[in-house]
Amino acid sequence: MKKRHEQKLIILSMLLLLALNIPLLLLFDNAACFLGLPIIYVYVLSVWLFSIAITLLILKKYHE
């Protein structure tokens, strides 16, 4: 794997660590719902899907 791809994945990991950190999660821990789901679930799943999509883009460029 190229060094720049490794660096991008490390930066993504650090952003995920910040996005899924407890103080930030507590901002979304309330009784409000979005499409019938608690906001915290929507936030965690959105961050997770976003990270999968970005990782896929980074790794796809590596194999081309």
PQR file with spaces between the fields and no chain letter, atoms N, CA, C, O and H, PARSE charges and radii, in Angstrom:
ATOM       1  N    MET     1       0.847   -1.167    0.000 -0.4000 1.5000
ATOM       2  CA   MET     1       0.000    0.000    0.000 -0.0000 2.0000
ATOM       3  C    MET     1       0.899    1.239    0.000  0.5500 1.7000
ATOM       4  O    MET     1       1.927    1.282    0.676 -0.5500 1.4000
ATOM       5  N    LYS     2       0.493    2.222   -0.760 -0.4000 1.5000
ATOM       6  CA   LYS     2       1.275    3.446   -0.842 -0.0000 2.0000
ATOM       7  C    LYS     2       1.188    4.230    0.456  0.5500 1.7000
ATOM       8  O    LYS     2       0.209    4.142    1.198 -0.5500 1.4000
ATOM       9  H    LYS     2      -0.342    2.187   -1.309  0.4000 1.0000
ATOM      10  N    LYS     3       2.232    4.995    0.708 -0.4000 1.5000
ATOM      11  CA   LYS     3       2.315    5.752    1.946 -0.0000 2.0000
ATOM      12  C    LYS     3       1.165    6.756    2.082  0.5500 1.7000
ATOM      13  O    LYS     3       0.645    6.951    3.180 -0.5500 1.4000
ATOM      14  H    LYS     3       3.027    5.067    0.106  0.4000 1.0000
ATOM      15  N    ARG     4       0.767    7.389    0.987 -0.4000 1.5000
ATOM      16  CA   ARG     4      -0.297    8.392    1.091 -0.0000 2.0000
ATOM      17  C    ARG     4      -1.637    7.747    1.427  0.5500 1.7000
ATOM      18  O    ARG     4      -2.467    8.363    2.096 -0.5500 1.4000
ATOM      19  H    ARG     4       1.189    7.231    0.094  0.4000 1.0000
ATOM      20  N    HIS     5      -1.860    6.503    0.968 -0.4000 1.5000
ATOM      21  CA   HIS     5      -3.096    5.808    1.317 -0.0000 2.0000
ATOM      22  C    HIS     5      -3.092    5.430    2.798  0.5500 1.7000
ATOM      23  O    HIS     5      -4.118    5.513    3.473 -0.5500 1.4000
ATOM      24  H    HIS     5      -1.186    6.003    0.425  0.4000 1.0000
ATOM      25  N    GLU     6      -1.938    5.018    3.287 -0.4000 1.5000
ATOM      26  CA   GLU     6      -1.827    4.702    4.710 -0.0000 2.0000
ATOM      27  C    GLU     6      -2.085    5.946    5.550  0.5500 1.7000
ATOM      28  O    GLU     6      -2.753    5.877    6.582 -0.5500 1.4000
ATOM      29  H    GLU     6      -1.105    4.950    2.738  0.4000 1.0000
ATOM      30  N    GLN     7      -1.559    7.076    5.110 -0.4000 1.5000
ATOM      31  CA   GLN     7      -1.759    8.322    5.844 -0.0000 2.0000
ATOM      32  C    GLN     7      -3.236    8.720    5.859  0.5500 1.7000
ATOM      33  O    GLN     7      -3.743    9.180    6.882 -0.5500 1.4000
ATOM      34  H    GLN     7      -1.016    7.132    4.272  0.4000 1.0000
ATOM      35  N    LYS     8      -3.919    8.547    4.743 -0.4000 1.5000
ATOM      36  CA   LYS     8      -5.346    8.867    4.682 -0.0000 2.0000
ATOM      37  C    LYS     8      -6.151    7.976    5.620  0.5500 1.7000
ATOM      38  O    LYS     8      -7.083    8.446    6.273 -0.5500 1.4000
ATOM      39  H    LYS     8      -3.507    8.172    3.913  0.4000 1.0000
ATOM      40  N    LEU     9      -5.799    6.692    5.692 -0.4000 1.5000
ATOM      41  CA   LEU     9      -6.514    5.787    6.578 -0.0000 2.0000
ATOM      42  C    LEU     9      -6.231    6.099    8.043  0.5500 1.7000
ATOM      43  O    LEU     9      -7.113    5.943    8.888 -0.5500 1.4000
ATOM      44  H    LEU     9      -5.042    6.311    5.161  0.4000 1.0000
ATOM      45  N    ILE    10      -5.026    6.534    8.351 -0.4000 1.5000
ATOM      46  CA   ILE    10      -4.698    6.927    9.722 -0.0000 2.0000
ATOM      47  C    ILE    10      -5.482    8.175   10.111  0.5500 1.7000
ATOM      48  O    ILE    10      -6.006    8.258   11.222 -0.5500 1.4000
ATOM      49  H    ILE    10      -4.309    6.661    7.665  0.4000 1.0000
ATOM      50  N    ILE    11      -5.566    9.143    9.203 -0.4000 1.5000
ATOM      51  CA   ILE    11      -6.349   10.359    9.479 -0.0000 2.0000
ATOM      52  C    ILE    11      -7.820    9.999    9.666  0.5500 1.7000
ATOM      53  O    ILE    11      -8.476   10.535   10.559 -0.5500 1.4000
ATOM      54  H    ILE    11      -5.141    9.075    8.300  0.4000 1.0000
ATOM      55  N    LEU    12      -8.344    9.102    8.838 -0.4000 1.5000
ATOM      56  CA   LEU    12      -9.733    8.671    8.981 -0.0000 2.0000
ATOM      57  C    LEU    12      -9.952    7.994   10.332  0.5500 1.7000
ATOM      58  O    LEU    12     -10.978    8.221   10.973 -0.5500 1.4000
ATOM      59  H    LEU    12      -7.811    8.667    8.113  0.4000 1.0000
ATOM      60  N    SER    13      -9.016    7.179   10.768 -0.4000 1.5000
ATOM      61  CA   SER    13      -9.129    6.522   12.072 -0.0000 2.0000
ATOM      62  C    SER    13      -9.138    7.532   13.206  0.5500 1.7000
ATOM      63  O    SER    13      -9.889    7.380   14.169 -0.5500 1.4000
ATOM      64  H    SER    13      -8.182    6.995   10.247  0.4000 1.0000
ATOM      65  N    MET    14      -8.315    8.553   13.101 -0.4000 1.5000
ATOM      66  CA   MET    14      -8.278    9.583   14.140 -0.0000 2.0000
ATOM      67  C    MET    14      -9.589   10.378   14.155  0.5500 1.7000
ATOM      68  O    MET    14     -10.088   10.719   15.227 -0.5500 1.4000
ATOM      69  H    MET    14      -7.705    8.677   12.319  0.4000 1.0000
ATOM      70  N    LEU    15     -10.148   10.673   12.984 -0.4000 1.5000
ATOM      71  CA   LEU    15     -11.433   11.371   12.924 -0.0000 2.0000
ATOM      72  C    LEU    15     -12.561   10.522   13.505  0.5500 1.7000
ATOM      73  O    LEU    15     -13.460   11.043   14.165 -0.5500 1.4000
ATOM      74  H    LEU    15      -9.742   10.396   12.112  0.4000 1.0000
ATOM      75  N    LEU    16     -12.511    9.216   13.257 -0.4000 1.5000
ATOM      76  CA   LEU    16     -13.511    8.322   13.835 -0.0000 2.0000
ATOM      77  C    LEU    16     -13.388    8.271   15.349  0.5500 1.7000
ATOM      78  O    LEU    16     -14.394    8.225   16.056 -0.5500 1.4000
ATOM      79  H    LEU    16     -11.781    8.792   12.721  0.4000 1.0000
ATOM      80  N    LEU    17     -12.166    8.279   15.842 -0.4000 1.5000
ATOM      81  CA   LEU    17     -11.957    8.294   17.286 -0.0000 2.0000
ATOM      82  C    LEU    17     -12.576    9.541   17.900  0.5500 1.7000
ATOM      83  O    LEU    17     -13.190    9.472   18.964 -0.5500 1.4000
ATOM      84  H    LEU    17     -11.349    8.316   15.268  0.4000 1.0000
ATOM      85  N    LEU    18     -12.418   10.668   17.239 -0.4000 1.5000
ATOM      86  CA   LEU    18     -13.022   11.907   17.735 -0.0000 2.0000
ATOM      87  C    LEU    18     -14.545   11.899   17.585  0.5500 1.7000
ATOM      88  O    LEU    18     -15.260   12.347   18.481 -0.5500 1.4000
ATOM      89  H    LEU    18     -11.919   10.724   16.375  0.4000 1.0000
ATOM      90  N    ALA    19     -15.039   11.393   16.458 -0.4000 1.5000
ATOM      91  CA   ALA    19     -16.480   11.417   16.197 -0.0000 2.0000
ATOM      92  C    ALA    19     -17.251   10.473   17.110  0.5500 1.7000
ATOM      93  O    ALA    19     -18.416   10.723   17.419 -0.5500 1.4000
ATOM      94  H    ALA    19     -14.459   11.029   15.729  0.4000 1.0000
ATOM      95  N    LEU    20     -16.608    9.388   17.545 -0.4000 1.5000
ATOM      96  CA   LEU    20     -17.286    8.420   18.402 -0.0000 2.0000
ATOM      97  C    LEU    20     -16.818    8.519   19.853  0.5500 1.7000
ATOM      98  O    LEU    20     -16.970    7.575   20.627 -0.5500 1.4000
ATOM      99  H    LEU    20     -15.661    9.185   17.294  0.4000 1.0000
ATOM     100  N    ASN    21     -16.257    9.652   20.208 -0.4000 1.5000
ATOM     101  CA   ASN    21     -15.816    9.895   21.572 -0.0000 2.0000
ATOM     102  C    ASN    21     -17.036   10.232   22.445  0.5500 1.7000
ATOM     103  O    ASN    21     -18.012   10.810   21.968 -0.5500 1.4000
ATOM     104  H    ASN    21     -16.134   10.419   19.579  0.4000 1.0000
ATOM     105  N    ILE    22     -16.963    9.866   23.706 -0.4000 1.5000
ATOM     106  CA   ILE    22     -18.106   10.030   24.608 -0.0000 2.0000
ATOM     107  C    ILE    22     -18.632   11.466   24.704  0.5500 1.7000
ATOM     108  O    ILE    22     -19.846   11.652   24.634 -0.5500 1.4000
ATOM     109  H    ILE    22     -16.170    9.397   24.094  0.4000 1.0000
ATOM     110  N    PRO    23     -17.783   12.495   24.860 -0.5600 1.5000
ATOM     111  CA   PRO    23     -18.356   13.852   24.967  0.2800 2.0000
ATOM     112  C    PRO    23     -19.174   14.260   23.740  0.5500 1.7000
ATOM     113  O    PRO    23     -20.195   14.934   23.877 -0.5500 1.4000
ATOM     114  N    LEU    24     -18.747   13.869   22.569 -0.4000 1.5000
ATOM     115  CA   LEU    24     -19.507   14.200   21.367 -0.0000 2.0000
ATOM     116  C    LEU    24     -20.777   13.357   21.270  0.5500 1.7000
ATOM     117  O    LEU    24     -21.818   13.844   20.830 -0.5500 1.4000
ATOM     118  H    LEU    24     -17.917   13.322   22.458  0.4000 1.0000
ATOM     119  N    LEU    25     -20.690   12.102   21.678 -0.4000 1.5000
ATOM     120  CA   LEU    25     -21.876   11.249   21.662 -0.0000 2.0000
ATOM     121  C    LEU    25     -22.951   11.764   22.607  0.5500 1.7000
ATOM     122  O    LEU    25     -24.143   11.656   22.321 -0.5500 1.4000
ATOM     123  H    LEU    25     -19.844   11.706   22.036  0.4000 1.0000
ATOM     124  N    LEU    26     -22.526   12.322   23.729 -0.4000 1.5000
ATOM     125  CA   LEU    26     -23.494   12.821   24.703 -0.0000 2.0000
ATOM     126  C    LEU    26     -24.279   14.030   24.181  0.5500 1.7000
ATOM     127  O    LEU    26     -25.362   14.326   24.686 -0.5500 1.4000
ATOM     128  H    LEU    26     -21.558   12.409   23.962  0.4000 1.0000
ATOM     129  N    LEU    27     -23.750   14.720   23.186 -0.4000 1.5000
ATOM     130  CA   LEU    27     -24.493   15.819   22.572 -0.0000 2.0000
ATOM     131  C    LEU    27     -25.750   15.318   21.861  0.5500 1.7000
ATOM     132  O    LEU    27     -26.743   16.038   21.755 -0.5500 1.4000
ATOM     133  H    LEU    27     -22.870   14.479   22.776  0.4000 1.0000
ATOM     134  N    PHE    28     -25.696   14.075   21.376 -0.4000 1.5000
ATOM     135  CA   PHE    28     -26.812   13.512   20.615 -0.0000 2.0000
ATOM     136  C    PHE    28     -27.690   12.603   21.463  0.5500 1.7000
ATOM     137  O    PHE    28     -28.643   12.017   20.949 -0.5500 1.4000
ATOM     138  H    PHE    28     -24.889   13.490   21.463  0.4000 1.0000
ATOM     139  N    ASP    29     -27.390   12.476   22.737 -0.4000 1.5000
ATOM     140  CA   ASP    29     -28.146   11.599   23.619 -0.0000 2.0000
ATOM     141  C    ASP    29     -29.326   12.363   24.219  0.5500 1.7000
ATOM     142  O    ASP    29     -29.252   12.874   25.337 -0.5500 1.4000
ATOM     143  H    ASP    29     -26.616   12.952   23.154  0.4000 1.0000
ATOM     144  N    ASN    30     -30.403   12.429   23.458 -0.4000 1.5000
ATOM     145  CA   ASN    30     -31.622   13.079   23.959 -0.0000 2.0000
ATOM     146  C    ASN    30     -32.833   12.281   23.486  0.5500 1.7000
ATOM     147  O    ASN    30     -32.693   11.273   22.792 -0.5500 1.4000
ATOM     148  H    ASN    30     -30.463   12.014   22.550  0.4000 1.0000
ATOM     149  N    ALA    31     -33.997   12.731   23.859 -0.4000 1.5000
ATOM     150  CA   ALA    31     -35.220   11.975   23.572 -0.0000 2.0000
ATOM     151  C    ALA    31     -35.761   12.204   22.159  0.5500 1.7000
ATOM     152  O    ALA    31     -36.750   11.582   21.773 -0.5500 1.4000
ATOM     153  H    ALA    31     -34.111   13.549   24.422  0.4000 1.0000
ATOM     154  N    ALA    32     -35.142   13.065   21.404 -0.4000 1.5000
ATOM     155  CA   ALA    32     -35.633   13.354   20.047 -0.0000 2.0000
ATOM     156  C    ALA    32     -35.449   12.140   19.136  0.5500 1.7000
ATOM     157  O    ALA    32     -34.547   11.324   19.328 -0.5500 1.4000
ATOM     158  H    ALA    32     -34.338   13.570   21.717  0.4000 1.0000
ATOM     159  N    CYS    33     -36.325   12.049   18.146 -0.4000 1.5000
ATOM     160  CA   CYS    33     -36.251   10.942   17.188 -0.0000 2.0000
ATOM     161  C    CYS    33     -36.206   11.489   15.764  0.5500 1.7000
ATOM     162  O    CYS    33     -36.723   12.567   15.470 -0.5500 1.4000
ATOM     163  H    CYS    33     -37.057   12.712   17.990  0.4000 1.0000
ATOM     164  N    PHE    34     -35.578   10.715   14.902 -0.4000 1.5000
ATOM     165  CA   PHE    34     -35.520   11.029   13.479 -0.0000 2.0000
ATOM     166  C    PHE    34     -35.963    9.777   12.740  0.5500 1.7000
ATOM     167  O    PHE    34     -35.296    8.745   12.811 -0.5500 1.4000
ATOM     168  H    PHE    34     -35.158    9.839   15.141  0.4000 1.0000
ATOM     169  N    LEU    35     -37.076    9.859   12.036 -0.4000 1.5000
ATOM     170  CA   LEU    35     -37.679    8.719   11.342 -0.0000 2.0000
ATOM     171  C    LEU    35     -37.946    7.559   12.304  0.5500 1.7000
ATOM     172  O    LEU    35     -37.832    6.393   11.925 -0.5500 1.4000
ATOM     173  H    LEU    35     -37.618   10.697   11.978  0.4000 1.0000
ATOM     174  N    GLY    36     -38.298    7.880   13.534 -0.4000 1.5000
ATOM     175  CA   GLY    36     -38.628    6.862   14.510 -0.0000 2.0000
ATOM     176  C    GLY    36     -37.441    6.269   15.250  0.5500 1.7000
ATOM     177  O    GLY    36     -37.616    5.408   16.111 -0.5500 1.4000
ATOM     178  H    GLY    36     -38.391    8.827   13.842  0.4000 1.0000
ATOM     179  N    LEU    37     -36.238    6.720   14.925 -0.4000 1.5000
ATOM     180  CA   LEU    37     -35.037    6.216   15.596 -0.0000 2.0000
ATOM     181  C    LEU    37     -34.458    7.301   16.488  0.5500 1.7000
ATOM     182  O    LEU    37     -34.502    8.481   16.139 -0.5500 1.4000
ATOM     183  H    LEU    37     -36.096    7.420   14.225  0.4000 1.0000
ATOM     184  N    PRO    38     -33.918    6.914   17.634 -0.5600 1.5000
ATOM     185  CA   PRO    38     -33.259    7.917   18.479  0.2800 2.0000
ATOM     186  C    PRO    38     -32.092    8.575   17.733  0.5500 1.7000
ATOM     187  O    PRO    38     -31.413    7.930   16.934 -0.5500 1.4000
ATOM     188  N    ILE    39     -31.873    9.846   18.000 -0.4000 1.5000
ATOM     189  CA   ILE    39     -30.843   10.620   17.300 -0.0000 2.0000
ATOM     190  C    ILE    39     -29.454   10.006   17.467  0.5500 1.7000
ATOM     191  O    ILE    39     -28.652   10.037   16.534 -0.5500 1.4000
ATOM     192  H    ILE    39     -32.425   10.370   18.648  0.4000 1.0000
ATOM     193  N    ILE    40     -29.164    9.456   18.628 -0.4000 1.5000
ATOM     194  CA   ILE    40     -27.831    8.893   18.852 -0.0000 2.0000
ATOM     195  C    ILE    40     -27.585    7.693   17.924  0.5500 1.7000
ATOM     196  O    ILE    40     -26.472    7.512   17.430 -0.5500 1.4000
ATOM     197  H    ILE    40     -29.816    9.431   19.386  0.4000 1.0000
ATOM     198  N    TYR    41     -28.619    6.879   17.689 -0.4000 1.5000
ATOM     199  CA   TYR    41     -28.471    5.753   16.762 -0.0000 2.0000
ATOM     200  C    TYR    41     -28.217    6.252   15.342  0.5500 1.7000
ATOM     201  O    TYR    41     -27.360    5.728   14.629 -0.5500 1.4000
ATOM     202  H    TYR    41     -29.522    7.026   18.090  0.4000 1.0000
ATOM     203  N    VAL    42     -28.971    7.268   14.945 -0.4000 1.5000
ATOM     204  CA   VAL    42     -28.801    7.833   13.602 -0.0000 2.0000
ATOM     205  C    VAL    42     -27.389    8.392   13.453  0.5500 1.7000
ATOM     206  O    VAL    42     -26.754    8.193   12.417 -0.5500 1.4000
ATOM     207  H    VAL    42     -29.666    7.694   15.524  0.4000 1.0000
ATOM     208  N    TYR    43     -26.892    9.086   14.473 -0.4000 1.5000
ATOM     209  CA   TYR    43     -25.548    9.667   14.417 -0.0000 2.0000
ATOM     210  C    TYR    43     -24.488    8.581   14.305  0.5500 1.7000
ATOM     211  O    TYR    43     -23.624    8.651   13.431 -0.5500 1.4000
ATOM     212  H    TYR    43     -27.408    9.247   15.315  0.4000 1.0000
ATOM     213  N    VAL    44     -24.541    7.576   15.180 -0.4000 1.5000
ATOM     214  CA   VAL    44     -23.521    6.516   15.180 -0.0000 2.0000
ATOM     215  C    VAL    44     -23.542    5.753   13.865  0.5500 1.7000
ATOM     216  O    VAL    44     -22.486    5.493   13.288 -0.5500 1.4000
ATOM     217  H    VAL    44     -25.243    7.520   15.891  0.4000 1.0000
ATOM     218  N    LEU    45     -24.713    5.392   13.386 -0.4000 1.5000
ATOM     219  CA   LEU    45     -24.795    4.654   12.123 -0.0000 2.0000
ATOM     220  C    LEU    45     -24.358    5.505   10.935  0.5500 1.7000
ATOM     221  O    LEU    45     -23.750    4.986    9.998 -0.5500 1.4000
ATOM     222  H    LEU    45     -25.571    5.603   13.854  0.4000 1.0000
ATOM     223  N    SER    46     -24.653    6.792   10.957 -0.4000 1.5000
ATOM     224  CA   SER    46     -24.216    7.681    9.876 -0.0000 2.0000
ATOM     225  C    SER    46     -22.697    7.804    9.846  0.5500 1.7000
ATOM     226  O    SER    46     -22.087    7.749    8.779 -0.5500 1.4000
ATOM     227  H    SER    46     -25.147    7.214   11.718  0.4000 1.0000
ATOM     228  N    VAL    47     -22.094    7.969   11.004 -0.4000 1.5000
ATOM     229  CA   VAL    47     -20.631    8.052   11.073 -0.0000 2.0000
ATOM     230  C    VAL    47     -20.013    6.749   10.597  0.5500 1.7000
ATOM     231  O    VAL    47     -19.021    6.757    9.868 -0.5500 1.4000
ATOM     232  H    VAL    47     -22.590    8.014   11.871  0.4000 1.0000
ATOM     233  N    TRP    48     -20.590    5.641   11.002 -0.4000 1.5000
ATOM     234  CA   TRP    48     -20.079    4.332   10.615 -0.0000 2.0000
ATOM     235  C    TRP    48     -20.173    4.126    9.096  0.5500 1.7000
ATOM     236  O    TRP    48     -19.202    3.701    8.469 -0.5500 1.4000
ATOM     237  H    TRP    48     -21.396    5.634   11.594  0.4000 1.0000
ATOM     238  N    LEU    49     -21.330    4.425    8.509 -0.4000 1.5000
ATOM     239  CA   LEU    49     -21.485    4.273    7.061 -0.0000 2.0000
ATOM     240  C    LEU    49     -20.592    5.235    6.284  0.5500 1.7000
ATOM     241  O    LEU    49     -20.050    4.873    5.239 -0.5500 1.4000
ATOM     242  H    LEU    49     -22.118    4.770    9.018  0.4000 1.0000
ATOM     243  N    PHE    50     -20.438    6.456    6.788 -0.4000 1.5000
ATOM     244  CA   PHE    50     -19.552    7.430    6.157 -0.0000 2.0000
ATOM     245  C    PHE    50     -18.110    6.910    6.156  0.5500 1.7000
ATOM     246  O    PHE    50     -17.403    7.043    5.157 -0.5500 1.4000
ATOM     247  H    PHE    50     -20.878    6.750    7.636  0.4000 1.0000
ATOM     248  N    SER    51     -17.677    6.322    7.267 -0.4000 1.5000
ATOM     249  CA   SER    51     -16.306    5.812    7.351 -0.0000 2.0000
ATOM     250  C    SER    51     -16.094    4.637    6.401  0.5500 1.7000
ATOM     251  O    SER    51     -15.024    4.507    5.806 -0.5500 1.4000
ATOM     252  H    SER    51     -18.251    6.213    8.079  0.4000 1.0000
ATOM     253  N    ILE    52     -17.099    3.785    6.256 -0.4000 1.5000
ATOM     254  CA   ILE    52     -16.994    2.665    5.323 -0.0000 2.0000
ATOM     255  C    ILE    52     -16.890    3.182    3.895  0.5500 1.7000
ATOM     256  O    ILE    52     -16.087    2.677    3.110 -0.5500 1.4000
ATOM     257  H    ILE    52     -17.968    3.890    6.740  0.4000 1.0000
ATOM     258  N    ALA    53     -17.690    4.180    3.554 -0.4000 1.5000
ATOM     259  CA   ALA    53     -17.658    4.734    2.197 -0.0000 2.0000
ATOM     260  C    ALA    53     -16.312    5.394    1.893  0.5500 1.7000
ATOM     261  O    ALA    53     -15.761    5.205    0.809 -0.5500 1.4000
ATOM     262  H    ALA    53     -18.342    4.590    4.191  0.4000 1.0000
ATOM     263  N    ILE    54     -15.784    6.158    2.836 -0.4000 1.5000
ATOM     264  CA   ILE    54     -14.488    6.816    2.620 -0.0000 2.0000
ATOM     265  C    ILE    54     -13.375    5.784    2.514  0.5500 1.7000
ATOM     266  O    ILE    54     -12.487    5.917    1.672 -0.5500 1.4000
ATOM     267  H    ILE    54     -16.231    6.311    3.717  0.4000 1.0000
ATOM     268  N    THR    55     -13.412    4.755    3.357 -0.4000 1.5000
ATOM     269  CA   THR    55     -12.406    3.696    3.284 -0.0000 2.0000
ATOM     270  C    THR    55     -12.470    2.980    1.949  0.5500 1.7000
ATOM     271  O    THR    55     -11.438    2.665    1.358 -0.5500 1.4000
ATOM     272  H    THR    55     -14.134    4.646    4.041  0.4000 1.0000
ATOM     273  N    LEU    56     -13.676    2.722    1.473 -0.4000 1.5000
ATOM     274  CA   LEU    56     -13.838    2.082    0.168 -0.0000 2.0000
ATOM     275  C    LEU    56     -13.241    2.940   -0.941  0.5500 1.7000
ATOM     276  O    LEU    56     -12.565    2.422   -1.830 -0.5500 1.4000
ATOM     277  H    LEU    56     -14.515    2.977    1.953  0.4000 1.0000
ATOM     278  N    LEU    57     -13.483    4.237   -0.896 -0.4000 1.5000
ATOM     279  CA   LEU    57     -12.914    5.135   -1.916 -0.0000 2.0000
ATOM     280  C    LEU    57     -11.391    5.132   -1.870  0.5500 1.7000
ATOM     281  O    LEU    57     -10.739    5.087   -2.913 -0.5500 1.4000
ATOM     282  H    LEU    57     -14.033    4.658   -0.174  0.4000 1.0000
ATOM     283  N    ILE    58     -10.825    5.178   -0.684 -0.4000 1.5000
ATOM     284  CA   ILE    58      -9.365    5.195   -0.550 -0.0000 2.0000
ATOM     285  C    ILE    58      -8.763    3.898   -1.067  0.5500 1.7000
ATOM     286  O    ILE    58      -7.779    3.922   -1.807 -0.5500 1.4000
ATOM     287  H    ILE    58     -11.354    5.215    0.164  0.4000 1.0000
ATOM     288  N    LEU    59      -9.347    2.763   -0.682 -0.4000 1.5000
ATOM     289  CA   LEU    59      -8.794    1.466   -1.096 -0.0000 2.0000
ATOM     290  C    LEU    59      -9.051    1.172   -2.561  0.5500 1.7000
ATOM     291  O    LEU    59      -8.258    0.481   -3.200 -0.5500 1.4000
ATOM     292  H    LEU    59     -10.146    2.744   -0.081  0.4000 1.0000
ATOM     293  N    LYS    60     -10.151    1.688   -3.106 -0.4000 1.5000
ATOM     294  CA   LYS    60     -10.430    1.480   -4.517 -0.0000 2.0000
ATOM     295  C    LYS    60      -9.397    2.190   -5.382  0.5500 1.7000
ATOM     296  O    LYS    60      -8.975    1.663   -6.411 -0.5500 1.4000
ATOM     297  H    LYS    60     -10.796    2.249   -2.586  0.4000 1.0000
ATOM     298  N    LYS    61      -8.996    3.375   -4.970 -0.4000 1.5000
ATOM     299  CA   LYS    61      -7.952    4.100   -5.712 -0.0000 2.0000
ATOM     300  C    LYS    61      -6.623    3.358   -5.646  0.5500 1.7000
ATOM     301  O    LYS    61      -5.818    3.435   -6.573 -0.5500 1.4000
ATOM     302  H    LYS    61      -9.339    3.803   -4.134  0.4000 1.0000
ATOM     303  N    TYR    62      -6.395    2.643   -4.554 -0.4000 1.5000
ATOM     304  CA   TYR    62      -5.141    1.891   -4.409 -0.0000 2.0000
ATOM     305  C    TYR    62      -5.049    0.759   -5.411  0.5500 1.7000
ATOM     306  O    TYR    62      -3.973    0.503   -5.952 -0.5500 1.4000
ATOM     307  H    TYR    62      -7.049    2.580   -3.800  0.4000 1.0000
ATOM     308  N    HIS    63      -6.160    0.071   -5.674 -0.4000 1.5000
ATOM     309  CA   HIS    63      -6.144   -1.100   -6.556 -0.0000 2.0000
ATOM     310  C    HIS    63      -6.176   -0.737   -8.031  0.5500 1.7000
ATOM     311  O    HIS    63      -5.987   -1.612   -8.877 -0.5500 1.4000
ATOM     312  H    HIS    63      -7.034    0.279   -5.235  0.4000 1.0000
ATOM     313  N    GLU    64      -6.410    0.527   -8.366 -0.4000 1.5000
ATOM     314  CA   GLU    64      -6.473    0.905   -9.786 -0.0000 2.0000
ATOM     315  C    GLU    64      -5.127    1.094  -10.387  0.5500 1.7000
ATOM     316  O    GLU    64      -5.019    1.412  -11.572 -0.5500 1.4000
ATOM     317  H    GLU    64      -6.563    1.238   -7.680  0.4000 1.0000
